[in-house]
Amino acid sequence: MNNNRETGSYTMPFITITTLFFMWGFLTCMNDVLIPHLKQLFQLNYLQSMLVQFVFFGAYFIGSVVYFVISYFKGDPINRIGYKNGMLLGLVVASIGCFLFFPAAKYAAYGLFLSALFILGLGFTLLQIAANPYVSLLGKPEGASSRLNLSQAFNSLGTTIAPIVGGFLIFEFFAVNGEITAEATEIPYVIFTGIFLLLAALLYKIKLPDFRSEDAAEKSLGALKFPQLKLGIFAIFFYVGGEVCIGSFIINFLEHKDIMGLSEAVSKNYLALYWGGAMIGRFLGAISLNQNIVGPKKALLMVGTAIAVFLLIFAVVDLSFDQISVFLILIGVNLIGFFIGKAAPARTLSFFAMICVALIMITIFSSGATAMWAILGVGLFNSIMWSNIFTLSIHGLGKYTSQGSSLLVMAILGGALLPLIQGAAADAIGIQKSFFVPVICYLYIVFFGFYCSAKLGAVQNATVAGGH
């Protein structure tokens, strides 16, 4: 590996890449705002409205398949053009996808909206393939998961702000006399186009360390020789699918008269809590799983961080303290979960997945505020799943790391298929019972965590735990 690593040279590159995490988190979560908007605008059923997630996350699958085929026949594209150029290309494609919302809104055509989302998803595919392994390379291997958790925390900051900002823009600011219109998406996505192009210009100007493998390219499916990667592909599939299912249905779920009977304008604030929980958990994960912070100092830092991020979320959402106070109890449970996990990535992953199963079961078999807080609490325990699964899966892949990364990103297909399945279930048996779909997802993640803990051994756990 040609690492070009200079001591103390990683701060600015890490900040730059983390900004990308924030933006693709923001735009990804905007889908959760678009779904109820487009559902009402075009008079769609649940299954039809889930096509938003199908085309967006389906783009990840198609883009990753193309990347994988190229890497098989021609060698790893990222290794040839460099991580920086890969991210630049992703930003340009994403900006095109955002701009296509303009004609989609002008013609008020659902198919054009879906096409724009597909292009946007292709751009994010390139960003995911390049940025995730790049963050893991920006420093010592034992700190890879910690860095990825921290970057993912800012990704979650984007997903937390998106329902508030996006919901305000689409449901209120750009609505015409309070009516839902196609034009409400026009200006916001043109603004996003400009932001992505600005980020591309900044990234182009900043000098980033160049990491490339010196091993000769070979026509092979070498990444699939590693059992943790093969199982990790399914873990990513079910994790993304489960997380997206819940986020996609929260606004409609809370509108249901047997749950809370809330309006879209109010529900978007609770959606922000769901994604905000993931942000809290990822900041806590970056601390908990960092071997350089130990003892009481770690515990105090985690508690202080949890309180600080909670206050940040409280300042962002349009809810009173009484309306949000139950969330503090869930944060306390999340802190206890980290202490039980004891910085072991696989064990923490399994434990958090089991809590998610329990919370969703409560959602299915209860009603009112209990069902609402149970489903919102899942976000806190989703927090470390992407980074834990990702780094456990690519650990030890060496020259096959980028190929393995493309396979894991390909598995984001779960975010396309599983919401469709839940949408069909919601139409058939009701939205509340349809949450059995994410239950199945988290049960697999419980298995994957146990497998990694038992089969990959103490050596891998000790290495990867530095960041998980």
URCOR-V125662 format. One line per field, one symbol per residue. ss: DSSP state (@ for helix, = for strand, . for the rest). phi: phi as a letter, one per 20 degrees, with the letter a starting at -180 (. if undefined). Layout:
ss = ???
phi = ???
This chain:
ss = .=........@@@@@@@@@@@@@@@@@@@@@@@@@@@@@@@....@@@@.@@@@@@@@@@@@@@@@@@@@@@@@..@@@@@.@@@@@@@@@@@@@@@@@.@@@@@@@..@@@@@@@@@@@@@@@@@@@@@@@@@@@@...@@@@@@@@@@@@@@@@@@@@@@@@@@@@@@@@@..=..=..@@@@@@@@@@@@@@@@@@@@@@@@......=.........@@@@.@@@@@@@@@@@@@@@@@@@@@@@@@@@@@........@@@@@@@@@@@@@@@@@@@@@@@@@......@@@@@@@@@@@@@@@@@@@@@@....@@@@.@@@@@@@@@@@@@@@@...@@@@@@@@@@@@@@@@@@@@@..@@@@@@@@@@@@@@@..@@@@@@@@@@...@@@@@@@@@@@@@@@@@@@@@@@@@@@@@@@@...@@@@@@@@@@@@@@@@@@@@@@@.@@@@@@@@....
phi = .eeledgmeeffgfffffffggfffgfffggfefgfffgffdleeffffffgffffeffgfffffgffffffednffffeenffffffffffffffgfffffffffeldffffffffffgfffffffffeffffffeeqfgfdgffffffffffgffffffgfffffffeecfefelmefcfffeffgffffgffffffffffffeedgddbfefffcfadgfffefffgffgfffgfffgfffgfffdgfffffffedcmeeffegffffffgfffffgffffffegeefedcmggffffffffgfffgfffgfefecffffdfgffffffffffffffflmeffffgfffffffgfffffgfdcbmfffffffffggfefgefgfffffffefnflfefffffffffgffggfeeffffffffffecoffffffffgfgffffgfffffffeeenfffgffffgde
